[in-house]
Amino acid sequence: MDSNLFRYIWQKSRGEQIVVLLIILVSIPFNWASFDVPKRIVNDAIQGGAFKNGKTSATLFEMSFHLPDWAGGWGFKLFDGFQVDQLGLLFGLSFYFLLLVLINGGFKYVVNVRKGILGERMLRRMRYDLFSQLMRFRPEEIRAVKPAEIASMIKDEVEPIGAFVGDAFIQPVFLLRQALTALVFIMVQSVWLGSIALLIVLAQAIIIPILRREQLRLGRERQIASRSLAGRIGEIVDAGPMIQAHGATAYVQSDIAGRLGTLFDIRYALYKRKFAVKFLNNLLAQVTPFFFYAIGGFFALQGRLDIGQLVAVIAAYRDLPPPIKELIDWDQQRNDVTIKYEQVISQFNSDDVLLLGDGAAIAPLPDKGEIRIESLQMLDNRGQPLLMPFSLSLPRPGLVALVGPQGGGKDVLGRVLGRQATNYTGKVLIDGEPLADMSVERASHLIGYAGDEPELIAGTIRDNILLPLKRHRPAIKREGRVGEGEHRRFVEAIRSGNSPFPYEADWTDYEGAGVADAAELAARVRELLDVFGCTEDIYQLGLGGKVMPPLSEGAVDRIIAARRAVAAELARVDRGNLIEPFVLDRYNENGTLAENLIFGTRTSPRFDNASLLFEPYAHAILKAEALVEPLAEMGARIVATVVEIFTGLPQGHALFQRYSFGVGFDFERLNELAEVLAKQDMRAPLDAVTERDLVALALGYIEPKHRLNLIDDRLRRRILRARASFRAHLPANAAEDVDFYDPDKVMIGASVRDNLLFGRIGYGVADAEQRVAEVMHQALERSGLEESLYRLGLNTEAGIRGRYLPAKLRQAIPLVQALVKAPQIAVLDMGGLLALSDEPAEILGRLRRHCQDATLFLLARDAHLLEDAPIRVTFHGPAGTIQNQGRDETDEIDENGAGRAPESPALERMEARS
């Protein structure tokens, strides 16, 4: 981007700027006429100047053209006008003045609207240009910047720059037109009054900018301090859990308080300076009418200035201070915005940026070739070695194992090969082409990389997996009818210098991935998930997904059919006793007390356990069935027992999870409740908050799970009576908050698993969950619904950095991302996934079979898993040792995935220096 703001604005918006400037020039005659008409109204119409010497009529709206006397004085009439009396002249000139006011207002409206649109377009362009520039940064530079600061610059700091864009050229011309028109008009009426006005204007134009220099300096300090504050808050938020764990919250709060104090001091000084300058500016503007009234009145008394001229001068001066003040403000804004622009641009402009590519088709590498690493070395910013000088030559395709501890030379070499680190010396040559010289587009087609830190975006699992293929620019519709909204969006994107391609279009590069259509691509994704042993995890996510409206009739029918298929399969294999179904007139022993009371899925927080007692309708039901006191007593017994059990146990013990009762109380709250109960007079009622919390604990109780022997037949019968009352009298405004259990209906808000089971798995039965899962899997496979659940699993939200996903999937998805585009070179860090897997050797075997036609760099921590790799590099810190294990060239990868590298002249010529 251009480092000069005005040059950048003119280059990007020259045409629109010229159009607005022409409109301003056209408006000058109308502005002049609006100053002259009041003088005619006073002199000609009110004082009768047009009716001297016995005239009874005057000409209104006569239009003529005359050359100056020095040019010959020739002229002609365009329109003879109308003959009117004095009253007609007064009203005619008054309406003419009103028309001029409307015309001038219309010009202002058009200019301001076009300025605003121009500013918004340029702001959109500037933000897009900055983001595009960020995407050209080298990977190290992107990781070095603070996300909060970059986001603040693109979103907030360029906002005033964008607002100024429309004013950059138009505003000074528009304001100068107003000011000069008024000043020249005053000069024409009286040179003395015009001179006074000119002197005041010059004083404002010279003194005010000098006083505002300190404002600009303070403004710069405020911007830097605000950006630093945003960056620091972003760092603290990222490290929030760690700060809480170490009890350093007060310390970092003190840091933020200090920064806020510094920012306050800057802003305080800025406000004092700002309003002092404003006071002086207003004083200079308001003192001028004093001279006009005194000196102008003196001239009028002497007959050197008529009353109409004095009125016209005062009226014209009314339009002089505002544009002068706004011009001074514009000059300050110009200085301020120029500084902000230079500061922002300095963060984004870099001579060392990556070449993105031109969008042309990427030619694949030949089937066979060579990868050479020549004297590769990498240092950190202190000059300490991250990777010692390293050289290697290997045939392509092939397999290389990079083994070593996390954070050592193994990871550095992996990042270099995956084009995630570029600040190195030496060369990496792929068939003689330097990796450093490749465009981002070409490198991303040829190389697939998955590092040791999973980097997932907010979106579904499918979105993340297919992200590497979102590189094919969608075709622009050229035939058929285009909607008005789509056409406007396209035109505005072009005029703003943005990408015209809609984000919602299909960006998938099927051809580049080597597949014909979406079906083949889906099959590849399924195959890769199988390779990494994650298909079952996706399936389980599908079972855990919630069923939410709207649902088509077909979806409802499939869920009900699957529910019956699961029940039939359980009965067929004689495992129906593993599930206790929901039956309207029966207490479900494996459900919570709240589930038995409400007997439905809660679709909103209205009837949550934690606040159920404070919900008026639920409270009325519990009161009517005399359940409040028994439930509070049950909660008290739970508190006494659990506090006794937990005493002396470390945080995170399995018993904490077992006795959570679904309300998320920590041990401190339970101790507080125990202390309250110990001091409680049994003859006095409990306070409302304590009673609420005790009832909430009781509502989460499950007898077979917690085994405190707190539920008897009498309580079960009362719960069933309360269930019937709750269902029968549910108010209309709560109908959307509960979806009652019905074997012939889908449970809205419940998981797919709960919908299929329509009951609760029995506690205390060995491996009950696993056995039920196996039966459910078989039933869904038989009914053809397994694929639907798999697709539902792929639609699960991953969250930022995969925070919503199981650890295994969080490690596996980047590996699937790297391979879904069928790269010819893959650099995969397998350490995280293998550490979490029960079958690491099998995963590596499947992976090697899948990638046998590609060059595979596998990064691992356990050398034993890759003992048979043809080439193995073992790293100890930044230095690596290379082992060549070439074998007979007829050997291939066997059915178990054991690697046998073919012996070849290129392999025999392999050189390794470290």
PEMO-V76216 format. One line per field, one symbol per residue. ss: DSSP state (~ for helix, > for strand, _ for the rest). phi: phi as a letter, one per 20 degrees, with the letter a starting at -180 (. if undefined). A space follows every 50 residues. Layout:
# PEMO-V76216
ss = ???
phi = ???
This chain:
# PEMO-V76216
ss = ____~~~~~~~~~~~~~~~~~~~~~~~~~~~~~~~~~~~~~~~~~~__~~ ~______>>>__>>>>__~~~___>>>>>__>>>_~~~~~~~~~~~~~~~ ~~~~~~~~~~~~~~~~~~~~~~~~~~~~~~~~~~____~~~~~~__~~~~ ~~~~~~~_~~~~~~~____~~~~~~~~~~~~~~~~~~~~_~~~~~~~~~~ ~~~~~~~~~~~_~~~~~~~~~~~~~~~~~~~~~~~~~~_~~~~~~___~~ ~~~~~~~~~~~~~~~~~~~~~~~~~~~~~~~~~~~~~~~~~~~~~~~~~~ ~~____~~~~~~~~~~~~__~~~~~~~~~~~~~~~~~~~~~~~~~~~~__ __________________>>>>>>>>>>>_____>>>>>>>>>>>>__>> >>>_____~~~~~~~~~_______>>>>>>__>>~~~__~~~~~~~>>>> _________>~~~~~~~~~>_____________~~~~~~~~~~~~_____ _______>_~~~~____~~~~~~~~~~~~~~___~~~~~~~~~~_>____ __~~~~~~~~~~~~~~~~~~~~___~~~>>>___________~~~~~~_> >>__~~~_~~~~~~_~~~~~~~~~___~~~~~~~~~~~~~~~~~~~____ ___~~~~~________~~~~~~~~~~~~~________~~~~~~~~~~~~_ __~~~~______~~~~~~~~~~~~~~~~___~~~___>>>__________ >~~~~~~_>>>______~~~~~~~~~~~~~~~~__~~~~~~~~~__>__~ ~~____~~~~~~~~~~~~~~____>>>>>_~~~~~~___~~~~~~~~~~~ ____>>>>>>__~~~~____>>>>>>__>>>>>>________________ ____~~~~____>_
phi = .ffefffffffebggfffgffffffffggffffffffgfffffeefemfe cfmmfdbcedmfcbccefffdomfabeebfndecefffffffffffffff fffffffffffffffffffffffffffffffffffeffgffffffegfff ffffeefegfffffgfegdfffffffgfffffffffgffbffffffffff fffffefggffeffgfffffffffffffffffffffffeggffffemeff ffffffffffffffffffffffffeffffffffffeffggffffffffff fenebefffffffffffgeefgfffffffffffgffffffffffffedfb fddeefodnffefffgfcabdcddlfbbdefdnefebfgccbcbfcfacc dddrffnefgfffffffemdbcecdnccddlnefffeffgfffffecdcc eedgddefqfffgffegfeecefffefdcnedffffffgffffffemefe fffffeefefffemcebfffffffffffffgemdfffffffffefeecfe dfffffffffffgfffffffffelcfffddffcgdcfefedffffffela eeebfgdfgfcffeegffffffffeldfffffffffffffffffffgnef gnfgffffdelmdmfeffffffffffffefefedfffffffgfffffffe fcgfeeldldddfffffffffffffgffdgfffdfeecdffbfdcfefne ffffffflrcffeneflfffffffffffffffemdfffffffffeffenf lmfedfgfffeefgffgfdfelfeccdceegffffeeecfffffffffff dfededdddbeefffcfefgccdddcmedcddddcfcgfefcfefenfec ffebgfffegdccb
